[in-house]
Structures are given as structure tokens and as C-alpha cells.
């Protein structure tokens, strides 16, 4: 989506860090970002469907 720069930054940081806790945090952060992007896409589709459904007007 629009967070490609953030995803690449997280992946780069995961590769560079040697600290286990930091690596685990960054991996979870990446998963959270993916989940949020999925939720946003689903809600945008839901909103679009409701706006174009005459029975919802």
C-alpha cells in the first residue's frame, strides 16, 4: 500500500540488528503493519460497497 518505505526499513533493520529482542520486536511490528494494511483495505471496500448500495441510502 503506501507504507512500502516503512516495510523496507523494518526489513533492513531486522537484517542489521544482532539483538534478539529488537529483532523479535521488529518482526512483530512488520506483521502488525501488514495486518493494519489488510484491515484498511477491507474497510475501504466495505465503505465503497455501502456507498454504492441504494438500499443503504
PyMOL CGO cylinders between C-alpha atoms (Angstrom):
from pymol import cmd
from pymol.cgo import CYLINDER

trace = [
    CYLINDER, 0.00, 0.00, 0.00, 1.52, 3.34, 0.99, 0.3, 1, 1, 1, 1, 1, 1,
    CYLINDER, 1.52, 3.34, 0.99, 3.93, 2.04, 3.59, 0.3, 1, 1, 1, 1, 1, 1,
    CYLINDER, 3.93, 2.04, 3.59, 6.48, 0.35, 1.34, 0.3, 1, 1, 1, 1, 1, 1,
    CYLINDER, 6.48, 0.35, 1.34, 9.21, 2.61, 2.70, 0.3, 1, 1, 1, 1, 1, 1,
    CYLINDER, 9.21, 2.61, 2.70, 8.37, 1.54, 6.25, 0.3, 1, 1, 1, 1, 1, 1,
    CYLINDER, 8.37, 1.54, 6.25, 8.28, -2.14, 5.35, 0.3, 1, 1, 1, 1, 1, 1,
    CYLINDER, 8.28, -2.14, 5.35, 11.70, -1.93, 3.69, 0.3, 1, 1, 1, 1, 1, 1,
    CYLINDER, 11.70, -1.93, 3.69, 13.09, -0.02, 6.68, 0.3, 1, 1, 1, 1, 1, 1,
    CYLINDER, 13.09, -0.02, 6.68, 11.80, -2.69, 9.07, 0.3, 1, 1, 1, 1, 1, 1,
    CYLINDER, 11.80, -2.69, 9.07, 13.27, -5.49, 6.93, 0.3, 1, 1, 1, 1, 1, 1,
    CYLINDER, 13.27, -5.49, 6.93, 16.60, -3.70, 6.71, 0.3, 1, 1, 1, 1, 1, 1,
    CYLINDER, 16.60, -3.70, 6.71, 16.67, -3.16, 10.47, 0.3, 1, 1, 1, 1, 1, 1,
    CYLINDER, 16.67, -3.16, 10.47, 15.88, -6.84, 11.08, 0.3, 1, 1, 1, 1, 1, 1,
    CYLINDER, 15.88, -6.84, 11.08, 18.88, -7.81, 8.93, 0.3, 1, 1, 1, 1, 1, 1,
    CYLINDER, 18.88, -7.81, 8.93, 21.21, -5.36, 10.64, 0.3, 1, 1, 1, 1, 1, 1,
    CYLINDER, 21.21, -5.36, 10.64, 20.37, -5.97, 14.28, 0.3, 1, 1, 1, 1, 1, 1,
    CYLINDER, 20.37, -5.97, 14.28, 22.03, -8.66, 16.34, 0.3, 1, 1, 1, 1, 1, 1,
    CYLINDER, 22.03, -8.66, 16.34, 19.86, -8.18, 19.43, 0.3, 1, 1, 1, 1, 1, 1,
    CYLINDER, 19.86, -8.18, 19.43, 17.24, -10.91, 19.75, 0.3, 1, 1, 1, 1, 1, 1,
    CYLINDER, 17.24, -10.91, 19.75, 14.66, -8.70, 21.47, 0.3, 1, 1, 1, 1, 1, 1,
    CYLINDER, 14.66, -8.70, 21.47, 14.97, -5.95, 18.91, 0.3, 1, 1, 1, 1, 1, 1,
    CYLINDER, 14.97, -5.95, 18.91, 14.71, -8.44, 16.05, 0.3, 1, 1, 1, 1, 1, 1,
    CYLINDER, 14.71, -8.44, 16.05, 11.58, -10.01, 17.58, 0.3, 1, 1, 1, 1, 1, 1,
    CYLINDER, 11.58, -10.01, 17.58, 10.06, -6.56, 18.10, 0.3, 1, 1, 1, 1, 1, 1,
    CYLINDER, 10.06, -6.56, 18.10, 10.74, -5.55, 14.51, 0.3, 1, 1, 1, 1, 1, 1,
    CYLINDER, 10.74, -5.55, 14.51, 9.28, -8.79, 13.15, 0.3, 1, 1, 1, 1, 1, 1,
    CYLINDER, 9.28, -8.79, 13.15, 6.08, -8.26, 15.14, 0.3, 1, 1, 1, 1, 1, 1,
    CYLINDER, 6.08, -8.26, 15.14, 5.99, -4.64, 14.01, 0.3, 1, 1, 1, 1, 1, 1,
    CYLINDER, 5.99, -4.64, 14.01, 6.15, -5.81, 10.39, 0.3, 1, 1, 1, 1, 1, 1,
    CYLINDER, 6.15, -5.81, 10.39, 3.30, -8.26, 10.96, 0.3, 1, 1, 1, 1, 1, 1,
    CYLINDER, 3.30, -8.26, 10.96, 1.24, -5.56, 12.67, 0.3, 1, 1, 1, 1, 1, 1,
    CYLINDER, 1.24, -5.56, 12.67, 1.79, -3.23, 9.73, 0.3, 1, 1, 1, 1, 1, 1,
    CYLINDER, 1.79, -3.23, 9.73, 0.61, -5.93, 7.30, 0.3, 1, 1, 1, 1, 1, 1,
    CYLINDER, 0.61, -5.93, 7.30, -2.49, -6.60, 9.41, 0.3, 1, 1, 1, 1, 1, 1,
    CYLINDER, -2.49, -6.60, 9.41, -3.32, -2.91, 9.59, 0.3, 1, 1, 1, 1, 1, 1,
    CYLINDER, -3.32, -2.91, 9.59, -2.96, -2.55, 5.82, 0.3, 1, 1, 1, 1, 1, 1,
    CYLINDER, -2.96, -2.55, 5.82, -5.30, -5.52, 5.33, 0.3, 1, 1, 1, 1, 1, 1,
    CYLINDER, -5.30, -5.52, 5.33, -7.86, -4.01, 7.71, 0.3, 1, 1, 1, 1, 1, 1,
    CYLINDER, -7.86, -4.01, 7.71, -7.69, -0.66, 5.92, 0.3, 1, 1, 1, 1, 1, 1,
    CYLINDER, -7.69, -0.66, 5.92, -8.25, -2.32, 2.53, 0.3, 1, 1, 1, 1, 1, 1,
    CYLINDER, -8.25, -2.32, 2.53, -11.21, -4.30, 3.86, 0.3, 1, 1, 1, 1, 1, 1,
    CYLINDER, -11.21, -4.30, 3.86, -12.81, -1.24, 5.45, 0.3, 1, 1, 1, 1, 1, 1,
    CYLINDER, -12.81, -1.24, 5.45, -12.30, 0.79, 2.28, 0.3, 1, 1, 1, 1, 1, 1,
    CYLINDER, -12.30, 0.79, 2.28, -14.05, -1.94, 0.30, 0.3, 1, 1, 1, 1, 1, 1,
    CYLINDER, -14.05, -1.94, 0.30, -16.86, -2.11, 2.84, 0.3, 1, 1, 1, 1, 1, 1,
    CYLINDER, -16.86, -2.11, 2.84, -17.32, 1.65, 2.74, 0.3, 1, 1, 1, 1, 1, 1,
    CYLINDER, -17.32, 1.65, 2.74, -17.29, 1.67, -1.05, 0.3, 1, 1, 1, 1, 1, 1,
    CYLINDER, -17.29, 1.67, -1.05, -19.89, -1.09, -1.13, 0.3, 1, 1, 1, 1, 1, 1,
    CYLINDER, -19.89, -1.09, -1.13, -22.16, 0.74, 1.30, 0.3, 1, 1, 1, 1, 1, 1,
    CYLINDER, -22.16, 0.74, 1.30, -21.88, 4.00, -0.61, 0.3, 1, 1, 1, 1, 1, 1,
    CYLINDER, -21.88, 4.00, -0.61, -22.89, 2.35, -3.89, 0.3, 1, 1, 1, 1, 1, 1,
    CYLINDER, -22.89, 2.35, -3.89, -25.70, 0.23, -2.45, 0.3, 1, 1, 1, 1, 1, 1,
    CYLINDER, -25.70, 0.23, -2.45, -29.02, 2.08, -2.98, 0.3, 1, 1, 1, 1, 1, 1,
    CYLINDER, -29.02, 2.08, -2.98, -30.69, 0.16, -0.15, 0.3, 1, 1, 1, 1, 1, 1,
    CYLINDER, -30.69, 0.16, -0.15, -28.18, 1.73, 2.26, 0.3, 1, 1, 1, 1, 1, 1,
    CYLINDER, -28.18, 1.73, 2.26, -29.07, 5.32, 1.21, 0.3, 1, 1, 1, 1, 1, 1,
]
cmd.load_cgo(trace, "trace")
